[in-house]
Amino acid sequence: MLIVKLAIVAGLLFLLIYLSIRLARRGISKRYEPRATTPWNSLNEGEDPSV
């Protein structure tokens, strides 16, 4: 019975670690993706996109 409990706890721990690594990688990759080019991005360069 102890072996079954330890297997369940180890499985849950493995699942938690796996999900946290996946979420961390996704957050890092999205952070450094270039923005889509729109006319409003030219505001960062001091240009008026409505002209």
C-alpha positions, -999 to +999 in steps of 0.1 A: +000+000+000+029+023+008+043+017-027+011+028-043+009+060-023+045+068-031+039+062-068+009+086-068+029+113-050+058+109-074+035+110-104+018+142-092+052+158-084+065+149-119+033+163-135+037+196-115+073+200-125+065+192-162+037+218-163+057+245-146+086+240-171+062+242-200+046+274-187+080+290-180+092+283-215+061+296-232+063+328-212+099+334-222+094+327-258+064+350-261+082+378-243+109+381-270+087+377-301+088+407-324+056+428-326+034+427-356+039+457-378+010+481-377+008+518-385+005+526-348+040+511-341+054+541-358+044+562-327+074+547-310+096+564-336+079+598-332+058+596-365+021+603-368+004+572-383-028+591-391-011+612-418 
